[in-house]
Amino acid sequence: MARGSVGVTTACFLLVVGCATRHPLTKSSQAPSAYPRLLAVYMPWFGNHSHMDVGYSSDDPAVLRRQIKQARERGIYAFVVDWNGERNPYSDHNFALLQQQASENHFHLALLYNEAEEDDGEQATDDALTAFQHAYAAYIGPQAQFHDAYLTYEGRPIIFIFPKSGRTDWNRIRQELSSWQASPLLIYKDQPPAQYASDFAGSYAWVQPGPQGWKPDGSNWGEAYLQNFYRTMSEKYPDKIAVGGAWPAFDDSHASWSLNRHMDARCGQTFEDTLQLYHKYYDDSRPLPFLLIETWNDYEEGTAIEKMDSMTAACRNPGESQQTQTSSTR
């Protein structure tokens, strides 16, 4: 249930979504099954000293309730939460808090598992197994208190995978997870390694500039990349789940890991273009199941859509851009 623009207010965001899908969206309605459900990547780590100060803590239930309310008002169906398992206790704790709020407020969550950066493939595999066993017991399985809020597709939970080391034995993971009451659907960033292709139910697109790489002026917004992703999924892998990608911009200058990468927001046009591009490859007769906004609140890499009003003001008055960004993220 899909589209919107970062360069507009919340009300206009809903209007754009409604116009693009040819049906109105209320704050709690769901689009017909022929349209993609809108998801958004969520960072649960703010309030931790290792990340920048954005003015709130991700372990504050009042903040989580507000964020869920805002997301629902913009037509977002679920947060896809960046997660490392118990390797990051703070984020894991915050996922639990967020899932409780999601359950109480008729919202949904899924895990975006970051593969361990291990040189030892056996260790990376063991780390993944430990994380997924914890997730099943605490968040996904029938004994998990708020499992009703976990995102499913055709009755099966979805787990997104963000590759890091590339050392995990996904054949072993898939075999172990088959014992779950409902075997999870694993969704990989772009295309998985060939030897593990059968272990994954689909792929998701991720924010990147495309084959020409990052430009100093930020002019590469990912058009060629997204076209290739949709073409590949629709033509080569029509039996797999395709999760489209959309992003407002990119700027990692605030991140401690900065590589000076930049993608221009173009006053909301980058978001609008990425939100709409899938239409060239999917339609009512062959719908795209999900469209993933990247991200709800990653201020360190400049992809957040959470504080749209302040970004709109900065776009209307470029002279105030730096002041507005600073006041809205710190």
Secondary structure by P-SEA (a helix, b strand, c coil): cbbbbccccaaaaaaaaaaaacccccccccccccbbbbbbbbbcccccccccccccccccaaaaaaaaaaaaaaccccccccccccccaaaaaaaaaaaaaaaacccbbbbbccccccccaaaaaaaaaaaaaaaaaccccccccccccccccccbbbbbbbbcccccaaaaaaaaaccccbbbbbbccccccccccccccbbbbcccccccccccccccccaaaaaaaaaaaacccccbbbbbbbbcbbbccccccccbbbbbcccaaaaaaaaccccccccccccccbbbbcccccccccccccaaaaaaaaaacccaaaaaaaaacc
